[in-house]
């Protein structure tokens, strides 16, 4: 009977329908703004710059409120950066990173902190992280006015082949592809760019970029990413021309006094990151990088002031390796009911440049005036603490120490020469950030921090009394709010004191220390989406003071007013368009405020239309065709026939007239 009963039960079970498998719900992606530590901190996603004219990192870095850049020698040279009342030259007071890898070069042949971004392909950027002021523990050298980090993509959703052409012989060709997007994520990008520019003497600017990245989860708690990039470019430039020559009709606005200016450069970079999560509350991150870099730059600032026969042309050469690493351990704890995150870490970097300065004429070297080998190293331990005692209060604080060692060998003067020797310098930095709220979708911020920019190793050895690591002390207060529907607004008032100011010296084509300086100002911005397909973004900055503390003179070229806005429409039938305005106000061109660097207002427009896999695009720069100056300086120069002492004058690089660039892209 038992056997029969078991048989009947078994048959019944066999005939019963199987239980349906558990329902699998699609993943839900929740997006929220990342927590920030200052009202001036900005995170810019790729969506905000994907419609902009592509091909130049300058087109996207300008989205950072108050960050103005200019190019003053042929397109291939690093841009000149302006931020928070600083003429930061080519990067002295603005720290720039790509995926955490430093771009600024120490003890560079042309300028301290030289940051050339032309190796960056804009389409590979996922977002921009912009941090103002010296308030962030992870940031050290060159983070005085602020810092910008370009975070790169792991993959692209669609492969792209694009070609564009426009005025002045401009062409750009791009390949962007992700062969794999699953367990192994890969990204490959290749770019070719050429242009002659609007100048009388063609720029013949040629740039080639290649980029490859791979990222993967090696284990459940272990992620890795590595990328390599290579840049090679060459160009000719018209330099800065004297205003008096154009005004007298001796020189075309797009002409040149010395048409041999320009240069050639290459940069190969390797960056690798390993992220390990040994537990739910621990994250260990280790990053390493290596770069090989070369530059030959030909310039002539003063024409025939010092050498009336062969001219004042100089050649600046730089050959270097850069290597370094960044290791940090983030641990999330709860102590006496208070949420605490600790992040100890250490950073190391070594630069090994050989820097040569020579007198040249028409790119022929006449004599070397300086030739040194430098080994510059730094070690930087830091500790960051984030404390959340109550839901409406967050404190981010910490400290770091930076120890620099300089070793310089003078190849012209031999052992014991004036630039042969070594030195060690160190500086501590303190940071504190207070975040209150949110209340009614509004947060309030108060920030304090000290930072620094390093000075050139040659200057440190030549003048032991020079402040090698001048301190920057910054304060700011502000708010960020989403209290209004579809609207984000922010406002900040800031102060910054710098122990040693570097200003441009035209007769040497370099910078010189001029003592301490003080700056303060206001910045504000708004982003509004009145309709699902329409976005308006705008900001302005006003620097109320930018002066040398001891003499009350102006910091030459420091911006006073800047403003920018754009109106972007993404229509559902495939058309996207954007109109942008950029404004830079007049500003003092010399310390005594007797000369003025002219400002400008520029408009640009971009339109894109996509039908299935094909996209057409067109952009117009300088829509109103204004006569503007991209870069300006006030110094003394001499043209043939002028007095031996030369003439002090405004020298400028003209801005591009109205120009068109259009092309097609195939997406697959």
C-alpha positions as CSV (number, residue, x, y, z in Angstrom):
1,X,0.0,0.0,0.0
2,X,2.8,2.4,0.8
3,X,4.4,1.6,-2.5
4,X,1.2,2.3,-4.3
5,X,0.7,5.5,-2.4
6,X,4.2,6.7,-3.4
7,X,3.6,5.8,-7.0
8,X,0.4,7.9,-7.0
9,X,2.1,10.9,-5.4
10,X,5.0,10.6,-7.8
11,X,2.7,10.6,-10.8
12,X,0.8,13.6,-9.5
13,X,4.0,15.5,-9.0
14,X,5.1,14.6,-12.5
15,X,1.8,15.9,-14.0
16,X,1.8,19.2,-11.9
17,X,3.1,22.2,-13.8
18,X,6.6,23.3,-12.9
19,X,6.9,26.5,-10.9
20,X,7.7,29.5,-13.1
21,X,11.2,30.9,-12.7
22,X,11.6,34.0,-10.5
23,X,11.0,37.2,-12.4
24,X,14.1,39.0,-13.5
25,X,13.6,42.8,-13.4
26,X,15.6,45.1,-15.6
27,X,18.3,47.1,-13.9
28,X,17.2,50.5,-12.6
29,X,19.8,53.2,-13.0
30,X,19.5,56.0,-10.4
31,X,21.3,59.2,-11.2
32,X,22.1,61.8,-8.7
33,X,24.7,64.6,-8.5
34,X,27.9,63.5,-6.9
35,X,28.6,65.1,-3.5
36,X,30.9,68.1,-3.8
37,X,33.0,69.9,-1.1
38,X,32.7,73.5,-2.4
39,X,30.1,75.6,-4.1
40,X,32.6,76.3,-6.9
41,X,33.2,72.6,-7.7
42,X,31.8,71.7,-11.1
43,X,31.2,68.3,-12.7
44,X,30.5,68.5,-16.4
45,X,29.1,65.4,-18.1
46,X,29.9,64.6,-21.8
47,X,26.3,65.4,-22.7
48,X,27.1,69.1,-22.0
49,X,29.8,69.2,-24.6
50,X,29.0,66.5,-27.1
51,X,27.5,69.0,-29.6
52,X,30.4,71.4,-29.5
53,X,32.9,71.8,-32.3
54,X,35.2,68.8,-31.8
55,X,38.9,68.4,-32.3
56,X,40.3,70.7,-29.6
57,X,40.3,70.2,-25.9
58,X,40.0,74.0,-25.7
59,X,36.4,73.6,-26.9
60,X,35.4,71.7,-23.7
61,X,37.7,73.1,-21.0
62,X,36.1,76.5,-21.6
63,X,32.9,75.1,-20.0
64,X,34.6,75.5,-16.6
65,X,33.2,78.8,-15.2
66,X,35.8,81.6,-15.3
67,X,38.4,79.5,-17.1
68,X,39.6,81.4,-20.2
69,X,42.3,80.1,-22.5
70,X,44.1,81.5,-25.5
71,X,46.6,80.2,-28.1
72,X,49.4,82.5,-29.1
73,X,51.7,80.6,-31.3
74,X,50.5,78.4,-34.1
75,X,48.1,76.0,-32.5
76,X,50.5,73.3,-31.3
77,X,51.8,75.1,-28.3
78,X,50.1,74.7,-24.9
79,X,47.3,77.2,-24.3
80,X,47.6,80.2,-21.9
81,X,45.3,79.7,-19.0
82,X,43.4,82.4,-17.0
83,X,41.4,81.6,-13.9
84,X,40.4,83.5,-10.7
85,X,42.5,86.6,-11.5
86,X,45.5,84.6,-12.5
87,X,47.3,84.8,-15.8
88,X,48.5,81.2,-15.1
89,X,50.7,81.3,-18.3
90,X,50.8,77.7,-19.6
91,X,49.7,76.1,-16.3
92,X,51.7,77.5,-13.4
93,X,48.6,78.0,-11.2
94,X,46.1,75.5,-12.8
95,X,46.7,71.8,-12.2
96,X,45.5,69.7,-15.1
97,X,45.0,65.9,-15.0
98,X,43.8,63.2,-17.4
99,X,42.3,60.3,-15.5
100,X,44.4,61.4,-12.5
101,X,47.7,61.5,-14.5
102,X,49.4,65.0,-14.2
103,X,49.7,67.0,-17.4
104,X,51.7,70.0,-16.0
105,X,55.4,69.6,-16.5
106,X,57.9,70.8,-13.9
107,X,61.1,72.8,-14.8
108,X,59.9,73.0,-18.4
109,X,61.9,74.7,-21.1
110,X,59.2,77.3,-21.9
111,X,57.4,77.8,-18.6
112,X,56.8,76.3,-15.2
113,X,53.8,73.9,-15.1
114,X,53.6,73.8,-18.9
115,X,50.4,71.8,-19.7
116,X,49.8,70.9,-23.3
117,X,46.5,69.1,-23.7
118,X,46.7,68.4,-27.5
119,X,47.2,64.7,-26.8
120,X,43.6,64.5,-25.6
121,X,40.9,63.5,-28.1
122,X,37.7,65.2,-26.9
123,X,35.4,62.4,-27.8
124,X,37.2,60.1,-25.4
125,X,36.2,62.3,-22.4
126,X,33.3,61.1,-20.2
127,X,33.2,64.1,-17.8
128,X,35.2,67.0,-16.5
129,X,35.9,67.5,-12.8
130,X,36.8,71.2,-12.0
131,X,37.9,72.1,-8.5
132,X,38.6,75.7,-7.6
133,X,41.0,76.9,-4.9
134,X,43.6,74.9,-2.8
135,X,41.0,73.1,-0.7
136,X,41.4,69.5,-1.8
137,X,43.8,67.1,0.0
138,X,44.5,64.9,-3.0
139,X,45.9,67.9,-5.0
140,X,49.3,69.5,-4.5
141,X,51.6,71.1,-7.0
142,X,50.0,73.9,-9.2
143,X,46.6,73.7,-7.5
144,X,46.4,77.3,-6.4
145,X,43.7,78.9,-8.7
146,X,42.2,75.4,-9.2
147,X,42.5,72.1,-10.9
148,X,40.8,70.2,-13.8
149,X,40.6,66.5,-14.3
150,X,39.4,64.9,-17.5
151,X,37.8,61.5,-16.8
152,X,38.0,59.2,-19.8
153,X,35.5,56.7,-21.1
154,X,35.8,52.9,-20.9
155,X,33.8,52.4,-24.1
156,X,31.6,54.2,-26.6
157,X,28.0,53.0,-27.3
158,X,28.5,53.4,-31.0
159,X,31.6,53.2,-33.2
160,X,32.3,56.3,-35.2
161,X,34.1,57.2,-38.4
162,X,34.0,61.0,-39.0
163,X,35.6,63.4,-41.5
164,X,35.3,67.2,-41.4
165,X,36.6,70.0,-43.5
166,X,36.5,73.8,-43.4
167,X,38.1,77.1,-44.1
168,X,41.8,77.8,-44.0
169,X,42.7,74.3,-45.2
170,X,41.3,72.7,-42.0
171,X,40.6,68.9,-42.0
172,X,39.9,66.5,-39.2
173,X,39.5,62.7,-39.4
174,X,38.5,60.5,-36.5
175,X,38.0,56.8,-35.8
176,X,36.4,55.9,-32.5
177,X,35.6,52.3,-31.7
178,X,35.0,49.8,-28.8
179,X,35.7,46.3,-30.1
180,X,34.5,44.8,-26.8
181,X,32.0,46.1,-24.2
182,X,31.4,43.2,-21.8
183,X,33.8,41.6,-19.4
184,X,36.6,43.3,-21.2
185,X,35.9,46.9,-22.1
186,X,38.1,48.4,-24.8
187,X,38.3,51.8,-26.6
188,X,40.4,52.8,-29.6
189,X,40.6,56.3,-31.0
190,X,42.7,57.7,-33.9
191,X,42.7,61.4,-34.9
192,X,44.4,63.3,-37.7
193,X,44.1,67.1,-37.9
194,X,45.6,69.8,-40.2
195,X,45.0,73.5,-40.6
196,X,46.8,76.5,-42.1
197,X,44.8,79.1,-40.1
198,X,43.9,82.5,-41.3
199,X,47.5,83.8,-41.3
200,X,49.5,85.2,-44.2
201,X,52.2,82.6,-43.6
202,X,50.4,79.2,-43.4
203,X,50.6,77.5,-40.0
204,X,50.9,74.1,-41.6
205,X,49.7,72.7,-38.3
206,X,49.7,68.9,-38.4
207,X,48.6,66.7,-35.4
208,X,48.3,63.0,-35.1
209,X,46.8,61.3,-32.0
210,X,46.3,57.6,-31.1
211,X,44.7,56.3,-28.0
212,X,43.8,52.8,-26.7
213,X,42.3,51.8,-23.4
214,X,41.3,48.4,-21.8
215,X,39.5,47.9,-18.5
216,X,38.1,44.8,-16.8
217,X,37.0,43.3,-13.5
218,X,39.8,40.8,-12.7
219,X,37.9,39.4,-9.8
220,X,34.7,40.2,-7.9
221,X,36.5,42.9,-5.9
222,X,39.3,43.8,-8.2
223,X,39.1,46.2,-11.2
224,X,41.9,47.3,-13.5
225,X,42.3,49.8,-16.3
226,X,45.2,50.8,-18.5
227,X,45.5,53.2,-21.4
228,X,48.2,54.5,-23.7
229,X,48.3,57.6,-26.0
230,X,50.6,59.1,-28.4
231,X,50.8,62.6,-29.9
232,X,53.0,64.0,-32.6
233,X,52.6,67.5,-34.1
234,X,54.4,70.3,-35.8
235,X,53.5,73.9,-36.8
236,X,54.6,77.3,-37.8
237,X,53.4,80.4,-35.9
238,X,53.1,84.1,-36.5
239,X,53.7,84.9,-32.8
240,X,52.7,88.2,-31.1
241,X,52.8,91.1,-33.5
242,X,53.3,94.8,-32.4
243,X,50.2,96.9,-32.5
244,X,52.2,99.9,-33.9
245,X,53.2,98.0,-37.0
246,X,49.6,97.0,-37.8
247,X,48.3,100.5,-37.0
248,X,50.9,102.1,-39.4
249,X,50.1,99.6,-42.2
250,X,53.5,98.0,-42.1
251,X,52.1,94.6,-41.2
252,X,48.9,92.8,-41.9
253,X,46.8,91.8,-38.9
254,X,47.5,88.2,-39.7
255,X,51.1,88.8,-40.7
256,X,54.4,88.0,-38.9
257,X,57.6,89.8,-38.1
258,X,59.5,86.4,-37.9
259,X,57.6,83.7,-39.8
260,X,60.1,81.0,-38.6
261,X,58.3,80.8,-35.2
262,X,56.6,77.5,-34.3
263,X,57.7,74.1,-33.1
264,X,57.3,70.4,-33.0
265,X,56.4,68.1,-30.1
266,X,55.5,64.6,-29.2
267,X,54.1,62.9,-26.1
268,X,53.6,59.2,-25.3
269,X,51.8,58.4,-22.1
270,X,50.9,55.2,-20.2
271,X,48.5,55.2,-17.3
272,X,47.3,52.2,-15.2
273,X,44.9,52.0,-12.3
274,X,44.1,49.1,-10.0
275,X,41.1,49.3,-7.6
276,X,40.7,46.6,-4.9
277,X,37.8,46.3,-2.5
278,X,38.9,43.8,0.2
279,X,35.7,44.5,2.2
280,X,32.5,46.5,2.0
281,X,34.1,49.3,3.9
282,X,37.6,49.4,2.3
283,X,38.8,50.5,-1.1
284,X,42.5,50.5,-2.1
285,X,43.5,52.4,-5.3
286,X,46.9,52.3,-6.9
287,X,47.8,54.3,-10.0
288,X,51.0,54.4,-11.9
289,X,52.0,56.5,-15.0
290,X,54.9,57.1,-17.3
291,X,55.4,59.7,-20.0
292,X,58.0,60.5,-22.7
293,X,57.9,64.0,-24.0
294,X,59.8,66.2,-26.4
295,X,59.5,69.8,-27.6
296,X,61.4,72.1,-29.9
297,X,59.9,75.6,-29.7
298,X,61.1,78.5,-31.8
299,X,60.1,82.0,-30.7
300,X,61.1,85.6,-31.2
301,X,59.4,88.0,-28.7
302,X,61.5,91.2,-29.1
303,X,62.6,90.9,-32.8
304,X,65.8,93.0,-33.1
305,X,66.1,94.5,-29.6
306,X,69.1,92.6,-28.4
307,X,70.6,91.4,-31.7
308,X,70.0,93.9,-34.6
309,X,71.7,91.6,-37.1
310,X,70.5,88.1,-36.5
311,X,67.4,89.0,-34.5
312,X,66.3,87.8,-31.0
313,X,65.0,84.4,-31.9
314,X,65.3,81.7,-29.3
315,X,65.0,77.9,-29.4
316,X,63.7,76.1,-26.3
317,X,64.2,72.3,-26.3
318,X,62.9,69.8,-23.7
319,X,63.5,66.1,-23.6
320,X,62.2,64.2,-20.6
321,X,60.8,61.1,-18.9
322,X,58.1,61.6,-16.3
323,X,57.0,58.8,-14.0
324,X,55.0,58.5,-10.8
325,X,52.4,56.8,-8.7
326,X,49.5,57.5,-6.3
327,X,48.4,55.0,-3.7
328,X,45.5,55.5,-1.3
329,X,43.3,53.4,1.1
330,X,39.8,54.6,1.7
331,X,38.1,53.2,4.8
332,X,34.5,53.8,5.9
333,X,33.8,53.5,9.6
334,X,31.2,54.4,12.2
335,X,32.7,55.8,15.4
336,X,30.4,56.6,18.3
337,X,27.5,56.7,15.9
338,X,29.4,59.2,13.6
339,X,30.1,58.2,10.0
340,X,33.8,58.6,9.3
341,X,35.8,58.0,6.1
342,X,39.6,58.0,6.3
343,X,41.8,58.1,3.2
344,X,45.6,58.0,3.9
345,X,47.7,58.0,0.8
346,X,51.1,58.9,-0.8
347,X,52.1,60.3,-4.2
348,X,55.5,60.1,-5.9
349,X,56.7,61.8,-9.0
350,X,60.0,62.2,-10.9
351,X,60.8,64.4,-13.9
352,X,64.1,64.1,-15.7
353,X,64.3,66.9,-18.3
354,X,67.2,68.0,-20.3
355,X,66.5,71.7,-21.0
356,X,68.3,73.7,-23.7
357,X,67.9,77.4,-24.4
358,X,69.7,78.7,-27.6
359,X,69.9,81.8,-29.7
360,X,68.6,81.0,-33.2
361,X,67.8,82.7,-36.5
362,X,65.4,81.2,-39.0
363,X,65.5,78.0,-36.9
364,X,69.3,77.7,-37.2
365,X,71.0,77.6,-33.8
366,X,73.7,80.2,-33.4
367,X,74.7,79.5,-29.8
368,X,73.5,77.7,-26.7
369,X,72.9,79.9,-23.8
370,X,71.7,77.3,-21.3
371,X,71.9,73.5,-21.2
372,X,71.0,71.6,-18.0
373,X,70.0,68.1,-16.9
374,X,67.5,68.1,-14.1
375,X,66.2,65.3,-11.9
376,X,63.3,66.6,-9.9
377,X,61.5,64.3,-7.4
378,X,58.7,64.8,-5.0
379,X,57.1,62.6,-2.3
380,X,53.7,63.6,-0.9
381,X,52.0,61.8,1.9
382,X,48.4,62.9,2.8
383,X,45.5,62.1,5.0
384,X,41.9,63.0,4.2
385,X,39.0,62.7,6.7
386,X,35.3,63.0,5.9
387,X,33.0,63.2,8.9
388,X,29.2,63.2,9.0
389,X,28.1,63.8,12.6
390,X,24.5,64.5,11.6
391,X,22.5,64.3,8.4
392,X,22.8,68.0,7.6
393,X,26.5,68.5,8.4
394,X,29.5,67.2,6.5
395,X,33.2,68.0,7.2
396,X,36.0,67.2,4.7
397,X,39.4,68.0,6.1
398,X,43.0,66.8,6.1
399,X,46.6,67.6,5.5
400,X,49.4,66.8,3.1
401,X,53.2,67.3,3.0
402,X,55.2,67.8,-0.2
403,X,59.0,67.2,-0.2
404,X,60.9,68.2,-3.3
405,X,64.5,67.3,-4.2
406,X,66.2,69.1,-7.1
407,X,69.4,67.9,-8.7
408,X,70.8,70.0,-11.6
409,X,73.8,69.4,-13.8
410,X,75.0,72.4,-15.9
411,X,76.3,71.0,-19.3
412,X,77.8,74.3,-20.3
413,X,79.7,75.2,-17.2
414,X,80.8,71.7,-16.1
415,X,81.2,70.4,-12.6
416,X,80.8,73.2,-10.0
417,X,79.1,75.5,-12.5
418,X,76.6,78.1,-11.4
419,X,73.6,75.8,-12.1
420,X,75.2,72.6,-10.8
421,X,74.0,71.4,-7.4
422,X,71.1,70.0,-5.5
423,X,68.6,71.2,-2.9
424,X,65.7,69.9,-0.9
425,X,62.6,71.9,0.0
426,X,59.3,70.9,1.8
427,X,55.9,72.5,2.5
428,X,52.9,71.4,4.6
429,X,49.3,72.1,3.4
430,X,46.1,72.1,5.4
431,X,42.5,71.8,4.1
432,X,39.1,72.2,5.7
433,X,35.6,72.1,4.0
434,X,32.3,72.6,5.8
435,X,29.1,71.5,4.0
436,X,25.7,72.4,5.6
437,X,22.3,71.0,4.4
438,X,20.6,70.2,2.2
439,X,17.6,72.3,3.3
440,X,15.0,73.0,0.6
441,X,17.4,71.3,-1.9
442,X,20.1,73.9,-1.0
443,X,23.6,73.3,0.4
444,X,25.9,75.9,1.9
445,X,29.7,75.7,1.8
446,X,32.7,77.2,3.7
447,X,36.2,76.4,2.6
448,X,39.8,77.0,3.7
449,X,43.0,75.6,2.4
450,X,46.7,76.2,1.7
451,X,48.4,75.0,-1.4
452,X,51.4,75.9,-3.6
453,X,53.0,75.9,-7.0
454,X,56.6,74.7,-7.4
455,X,59.2,77.0,-9.0
456,X,61.7,75.9,-11.7
457,X,64.6,73.9,-10.5
458,X,67.0,76.2,-12.3
459,X,65.6,79.2,-10.4
460,X,65.9,77.3,-7.1
461,X,69.6,76.5,-7.7
462,X,70.5,79.9,-9.1
463,X,68.8,81.9,-6.3
464,X,68.7,79.9,-3.0
465,X,66.7,82.8,-1.4
466,X,63.9,82.3,-3.9
467,X,60.8,80.7,-2.4
468,X,60.8,77.4,-4.1
469,X,57.3,76.3,-3.0
470,X,55.3,79.6,-2.4
471,X,52.2,79.1,-0.3
472,X,48.7,79.9,-1.6
473,X,46.1,80.5,1.1
474,X,42.5,80.4,0.0
475,X,39.0,81.0,1.5
476,X,35.6,80.8,0.0
477,X,31.9,80.6,0.9
478,X,28.9,79.9,-1.2
479,X,25.8,77.8,-2.0
480,X,24.4,75.4,-4.5
481,X,20.6,75.0,-5.0
482,X,17.9,73.1,-6.9
483,X,15.0,74.7,-5.0
484,X,13.6,76.0,-8.3
485,X,12.0,73.4,-10.6
486,X,14.4,72.3,-13.4
487,X,17.0,74.8,-12.2
488,X,20.5,74.5,-10.7
489,X,22.2,77.6,-9.4
490,X,25.4,78.3,-7.5
491,X,27.3,81.4,-6.2
492,X,30.7,81.8,-4.5
493,X,32.8,84.6,-3.0
494,X,36.5,83.7,-2.7
495,X,39.8,85.2,-1.5
496,X,43.3,84.0,-2.3
497,X,46.8,85.1,-1.2
498,X,49.9,83.9,-3.0
499,X,53.3,84.3,-1.4
500,X,55.2,84.7,-4.7
501,X,53.7,85.9,-7.9
502,X,55.0,84.9,-11.3
503,X,54.4,87.4,-14.1
504,X,55.3,87.4,-17.8
505,X,58.6,89.1,-18.8
506,X,58.5,89.8,-22.5
507,X,62.2,90.6,-23.0
508,X,63.2,87.1,-21.8
509,X,60.1,85.3,-22.9
510,X,59.8,83.8,-19.4
511,X,58.2,84.6,-16.0
512,X,59.7,86.4,-13.0
513,X,58.9,86.3,-9.3
514,X,57.4,89.7,-8.2
515,X,56.5,89.1,-4.6
516,X,53.2,88.3,-2.9
517,X,49.7,89.0,-4.3
518,X,46.1,89.1,-3.3
519,X,43.0,88.2,-5.2
520,X,39.3,88.0,-4.4
521,X,36.1,87.8,-6.5
522,X,32.7,86.4,-7.2
523,X,31.4,83.7,-9.5
524,X,27.9,82.5,-10.1
525,X,26.1,80.2,-12.6
526,X,22.8,78.7,-13.5
527,X,21.6,75.7,-15.5
528,X,17.9,75.6,-16.6
529,X,15.8,73.0,-18.5
530,X,12.6,74.9,-19.3
531,X,11.6,72.0,-21.6
532,X,12.8,68.4,-21.9
533,X,14.6,69.3,-25.2
534,X,15.9,72.7,-24.2
535,X,18.8,73.6,-21.9
536,X,20.3,77.0,-20.9
537,X,23.6,77.2,-19.1
538,X,25.3,80.4,-18.0
539,X,27.9,81.8,-15.7
540,X,29.9,84.9,-14.9
541,X,33.0,85.8,-12.8
542,X,34.1,89.1,-11.4
543,X,37.6,89.5,-9.8
544,X,37.4,92.6,-7.6
545,X,41.1,92.5,-6.7
546,X,44.2,91.0,-8.5
547,X,47.2,93.0,-7.3
548,X,50.7,92.7,-6.0
549,X,50.5,93.2,-2.2
550,X,53.6,95.2,-1.6
551,X,53.3,97.8,-4.4
552,X,49.5,97.6,-5.1
553,X,50.2,97.2,-8.7
554,X,48.0,95.1,-11.0
555,X,48.8,91.6,-11.9
556,X,49.1,92.0,-15.7
557,X,46.5,90.3,-17.9
558,X,44.5,89.0,-14.9
559,X,40.9,88.8,-16.0
560,X,38.4,91.1,-14.3
561,X,35.0,90.1,-15.9
562,X,34.3,86.8,-17.7
563,X,30.9,85.4,-18.8
564,X,29.6,82.5,-20.9
565,X,26.3,81.1,-21.8
566,X,24.9,78.5,-24.2
567,X,21.4,77.6,-25.4
568,X,21.1,73.9,-26.5
569,X,18.1,72.2,-28.2
570,X,17.9,68.5,-28.8
571,X,14.8,68.0,-30.9
572,X,13.2,64.5,-31.1
573,X,13.5,64.1,-34.9
574,X,17.3,64.0,-34.9
575,X,18.3,67.7,-35.0
576,X,20.5,69.2,-32.2
577,X,21.8,72.7,-32.1
578,X,23.7,75.0,-29.8
579,X,24.4,78.7,-29.6
580,X,27.2,79.9,-27.4
581,X,28.5,83.3,-26.2
582,X,31.9,84.0,-24.6
583,X,33.0,87.3,-23.0
584,X,36.3,88.5,-21.6
585,X,36.4,92.1,-20.4
586,X,39.2,94.6,-20.7
587,X,42.0,94.2,-18.2
588,X,45.3,95.8,-17.3
589,X,48.2,94.9,-19.5
590,X,50.9,96.3,-17.3
591,X,51.4,96.7,-13.5
592,X,50.8,100.4,-13.6
593,X,47.5,100.0,-15.3
594,X,48.5,102.4,-18.1
595,X,47.9,99.9,-20.9
596,X,44.8,97.9,-21.6
597,X,44.4,94.4,-23.0
598,X,41.2,94.5,-25.1
599,X,38.4,92.2,-24.3
600,X,36.0,90.5,-26.7
601,X,32.5,89.0,-27.1
602,X,32.3,86.0,-29.4
603,X,29.4,83.9,-30.6
604,X,29.6,80.3,-31.9
605,X,27.0,78.0,-33.4
606,X,26.8,74.3,-33.9
607,X,24.2,72.1,-35.6
608,X,24.0,68.3,-36.0
609,X,21.4,66.2,-37.8
610,X,21.2,62.4,-37.5
611,X,19.3,60.1,-39.8
612,X,19.6,56.5,-38.9
613,X,23.4,55.8,-38.8
614,X,24.5,58.9,-40.6
615,X,25.1,62.3,-39.0
616,X,25.9,65.6,-40.6
617,X,27.3,68.5,-38.6
618,X,28.3,72.2,-39.2
619,X,29.8,74.7,-36.8
620,X,30.5,78.4,-37.2
621,X,33.1,80.2,-35.1
622,X,32.9,84.0,-34.5
623,X,29.5,84.2,-36.0
624,X,29.5,88.1,-36.0
625,X,33.0,88.2,-37.5
626,X,34.4,90.5,-34.8
627,X,38.0,91.8,-34.9
628,X,39.4,90.3,-31.7
629,X,42.7,89.5,-30.0
630,X,43.2,86.0,-28.7
631,X,46.4,86.8,-26.7
632,X,48.0,90.1,-25.7
633,X,51.2,91.2,-23.9
634,X,52.8,94.6,-23.2
635,X,56.6,94.7,-23.5
636,X,59.5,96.4,-25.4
637,X,60.5,95.2,-28.9
638,X,62.4,96.7,-31.8
639,X,61.6,96.5,-35.5
640,X,64.2,97.4,-38.2
641,X,64.8,101.1,-38.3
642,X,63.5,101.8,-34.8
643,X,65.6,103.3,-32.0
644,X,68.2,101.0,-30.3
645,X,66.3,100.9,-27.0
646,X,63.1,99.7,-28.7
647,X,59.5,100.7,-28.1
648,X,57.2,99.5,-25.4
649,X,53.9,98.4,-27.1
650,X,51.0,96.0,-27.0
651,X,51.8,92.8,-28.9
652,X,49.0,90.4,-29.8
653,X,47.9,87.3,-31.6
654,X,44.8,88.0,-33.7
655,X,41.7,85.9,-33.1
656,X,40.2,83.7,-35.9
657,X,37.6,85.5,-38.1
658,X,34.3,83.9,-39.0
659,X,35.0,80.4,-40.1
660,X,33.0,77.3,-41.0
661,X,33.7,73.6,-40.3
662,X,31.4,70.8,-41.5
663,X,31.5,67.1,-42.0
664,X,29.8,63.7,-41.8
665,X,30.0,60.9,-39.3
666,X,29.0,57.2,-39.7
667,X,27.9,55.5,-36.5
668,X,27.7,51.7,-36.3
